[in-house]
Amino acid sequence: MDIHKAFHMKGGVGDNSYSKNSSLQKRVAERLKHITAWAIEEVFMSEKPKSLGMADLGCSSGPNALSNIKQVVEAVEKASRRMREAPPEFRVYLNDLHSNDFNTIFQGLPDLYRDLKRGGTNQPPLYIAACPGTFYGRLFPDHSLHFVYSSNSLHWLSTVPAGIYEKEGRSMNRKSIYISERSPPVVRKAYLEQFQHDFSLFLKSRSQELIRGGRMLLILLGRTLSDHAHCANSFLWELLYQSLAHLVAQGEIEEEKLESYDVHFYAPSKAELEDEVRKEGSFKTEMVEMVEMRDEDVSGSAVAKAVRSIQESMLAHHFGFGEPIFDKLFHHYALLIDREFAQRHVKSTTALLLLTKL
């Protein structure tokens, strides 16, 4: 499967779209927005650029990308007033895979400009462009960026690890779609190695695109335990597997199809992130934190809709599902999540990594 072609958040503004079901991701960004503001202020105050280049990597579709831009512009303008300096022009690049629904983002631009004007800003020139492509490789010219931001994207690998497949092409991770208690050690090893390869390439690419002293703020799903199987980010994949297995039992899908489905996801630990930064060598680590979050008011239905908006493209490509099957699958998934939430407090873990280019 060519993930670069098959994988994308569900576009548009319908009930099952990412635009309508990305509030959980927004909560994470909102909780950490003071760090975003501080990081971009530090870049502006130290470099004083006349033209500030920023990239949002893995921006997806919907309102969150424009909220991030608004935060950055307002933080820089606040800093410029304190310094009695003219604010810079902003060059903002929104990046995601070629299949991303960039149109939904750009339809919100008039509201963004109106909000900035209403906020009393001086409205410096703000140039926003799409930059489609994988961030596991070069995207921008040398030394053209001052700030790189990525939220809820880097836990997606460039591919399902090749090391989980036998010579005949069969997955060794049968009875799971991610790392679980049933996964053999070779599967855990293959996922880690794929993460190490991808994240190292990501760091190397950004090191060439950022100016010296530029900053990079990365927010992604992570884990605090050494064992993947007992982490909250893993249990959601386990429940999705159980929901797919329920469809197998009902004769809706073939078991062979399920046993050949694996997700291109990895939730790294703090040590794994730090190790790759140290080995690549282009960045100084300013901050690395693992933030645990539990929203008591989040329902199984809300989580299921969020996961559906993210996974629907991949499930449709692999299984050929139509709308009725998706509805049945994620109704069952929501019930399983509600049952799990009723039995125990589930905390998701978000990794925050702030780096400065050496």
Residue pairs with C-beta under 8 A, 6 or more apart in sequence:
1 160
1 317
1 318
3 158
3 159
3 160
3 264
3 314
4 97
4 98
4 99
4 134
5 98
5 99
6 99
6 313
6 314
6 317
7 97
7 99
7 156
7 264
7 313
7 314
8 96
8 97
8 99
8 100
8 101
8 313
9 17
9 18
9 22
9 60
9 61
9 62
9 100
9 101
9 309
9 310
9 313
10 16
10 17
10 18
10 308
10 309
10 310
10 312
10 313
11 17
11 18
11 19
11 61
11 100
11 101
11 103
11 104
12 19
12 61
12 101
12 104
13 19
13 20
13 104
14 20
16 305
16 308
16 309
16 312
16 326
17 61
17 62
17 104
17 309
18 60
18 61
18 62
18 309
18 310
19 61
19 62
19 63
19 104
20 62
20 305
20 309
21 302
21 305
21 306
21 308
21 309
22 60
22 62
22 63
22 64
22 306
22 309
23 302
23 306
24 295
24 298
24 302
24 303
24 306
25 64
25 151
25 152
25 306
26 63
26 64
26 67
27 293
27 295
28 151
28 152
28 219
28 293
28 350
29 36
29 64
29 67
29 68
29 151
29 152
29 219
31 291
31 293
32 219
32 291
32 350
32 352
33 71
35 217
35 287
35 352
35 354
36 68
36 71
36 72
36 75
36 149
36 217
37 71
37 72
37 74
37 75
37 78
38 75
39 147
39 215
39 217
39 354
40 54
40 72
40 75
40 76
40 147
40 215
41 75
41 76
41 78
41 79
42 215
43 52
43 146
43 147
43 213
43 214
43 215
44 52
44 76
44 79
44 80
44 88
44 146
45 79
45 83
46 213
47 146
47 211
47 213
47 214
48 85
49 88
49 146
50 88
50 89
51 88
51 89
51 91
52 76
52 88
52 89
52 90
52 91
52 146
52 147
53 91
53 93
53 140
53 144
53 145
53 146
53 147
54 72
54 90
54 91
54 92
54 93
54 145
54 146
54 147
54 148
54 149
55 92
55 93
55 94
55 95
55 131
55 139
55 140
55 145
55 147
55 148
55 149
55 209
56 65
56 68
56 69
56 92
56 93
56 94
56 95
56 149
56 150
56 151
57 95
57 96
57 135
57 139
57 148
57 149
57 150
57 153
58 95
58 96
58 135
58 150
58 151
58 152
58 153
58 154
58 156
59 65
59 68
59 94
59 95
59 96
59 100
59 105
60 96
60 100
60 152
60 153
61 96
61 100
61 101
61 102
61 103
61 104
61 105
62 104
62 105
63 108
64 151
65 94
65 105
66 105
66 108
66 109
66 111
66 112
68 149
68 151
69 90
69 92
69 112
69 126
69 128
70 112
70 115
70 116
72 90
72 92
72 147
72 149
73 90
73 116
73 121
73 124
73 126
74 116
74 119
74 121
76 87
76 88
76 90
77 87
77 121
77 122
77 124
80 86
80 87
80 88
86 124
87 122
87 124
88 124
89 124
89 125
89 126
89 127
90 124
90 125
90 126
90 127
91 127
91 129
92 126
92 127
92 128
92 129
93 128
93 129
93 130
93 131
93 139
93 140
93 145
94 102
94 105
94 128
94 129
94 130
94 131
95 130
95 131
95 132
95 133
95 135
95 139
96 102
96 132
97 132
97 133
97 134
98 132
98 133
99 313
100 132
102 130
102 132
105 130
106 128
106 130
109 128
113 123
113 126
116 123
116 126
117 123
131 139
131 140
133 139
134 158
135 150
135 153
135 202
135 205
136 158
136 198
136 201
136 202
136 205
137 201
137 205
138 205
138 208
138 209
139 205
139 209
140 209
141 209
142 208
142 209
143 208
143 209
143 210
143 211
143 212
144 209
144 211
145 206
145 209
145 210
145 211
145 214
146 210
146 211
146 214
146 215
147 214
147 215
147 216
147 217
148 206
148 209
148 210
148 214
148 215
148 216
148 217
149 216
149 217
150 216
150 217
150 218
150 219
150 220
151 219
151 220
152 219
152 220
152 221
153 220
154 199
154 202
154 218
154 220
155 220
155 221
155 222
155 233
155 265
155 266
155 267
155 268
156 264
156 265
157 191
157 194
157 195
157 198
157 264
157 265
157 266
158 194
158 198
158 264
159 194
159 264
160 262
160 263
160 264
161 187
161 190
161 191
161 193
161 194
162 190
162 194
163 186
163 187
163 189
163 190
163 193
163 194
164 171
164 172
164 173
164 186
164 187
164 190
164 191
164 262
165 171
165 172
166 172
170 259
170 260
171 259
171 260
171 262
172 184
172 186
172 187
173 179
173 183
173 184
173 187
173 262
174 259
175 182
175 241
175 259
176 182
176 183
176 187
176 237
176 238
176 241
176 262
177 237
177 240
177 241
177 244
177 261
177 262
177 263
178 228
178 234
178 237
178 238
178 241
178 262
178 263
178 265
179 187
179 188
179 191
179 228
179 229
179 234
180 228
180 229
180 234
180 237
180 238
180 241
181 229
183 229
188 228
191 266
192 266
192 272
194 266
195 266
195 268
195 272
196 272
196 276
199 268
199 273
199 276
200 276
200 279
200 280
203 276
203 277
203 280
203 282
203 283
204 280
204 282
206 216
206 357
207 280
207 282
207 283
207 357
210 216
210 357
211 357
212 357
212 358
213 356
213 357
214 356
214 357
215 286
215 354
215 355
215 356
215 357
216 283
216 353
216 354
216 355
216 356
216 357
217 352
217 353
217 354
217 355
218 351
218 352
218 353
218 354
218 355
219 350
219 351
219 352
219 353
220 267
220 268
220 350
220 351
220 353
221 233
221 267
221 348
221 349
221 350
221 351
222 233
222 267
222 268
222 269
222 270
222 273
222 290
222 349
222 350
222 351
223 231
223 233
223 234
223 267
223 268
223 269
223 290
223 349
224 231
224 269
224 270
224 290
224 292
224 349
225 231
225 269
226 269
228 234
228 267
229 238
231 267
231 349
232 346
232 347
232 348
232 349
233 267
233 348
233 349
234 267
235 340
235 346
236 303
236 307
236 337
237 263
237 265
239 333
239 336
239 337
239 340
240 307
240 311
240 333
241 258
242 336
243 329
243 330
243 332
243 333
243 336
244 253
244 258
244 261
244 329
245 258
246 332
247 253
247 325
247 328
247 329
248 254
248 255
248 258
252 325
252 328
253 319
253 325
257 318
257 319
260 318
261 315
261 318
261 319
263 311
263 314
267 349
268 351
269 290
270 288
270 290
270 351
273 288
273 351
273 353
274 285
274 288
277 283
277 285
277 353
277 355
281 358
282 357
282 358
283 355
283 356
283 357
283 358
284 355
284 356
284 358
285 353
285 354
285 355
286 354
286 355
286 356
287 352
287 353
287 354
288 351
288 352
288 353
288 354
289 351
289 352
290 349
290 350
290 351
290 352
291 349
291 350
291 351
291 352
292 347
292 348
292 349
292 350
293 347
293 348
293 349
293 350
294 345
294 346
294 347
294 348
298 341
299 334
299 338
300 333
300 334
300 335
300 336
300 337
300 338
300 339
300 340
300 341
301 334
301 338
303 334
303 337
304 330
304 331
304 333
304 334
304 337
305 330
305 334
307 330
307 333
308 326
308 330
312 326
315 321
315 326
315 329
316 326
319 325
321 329
340 346
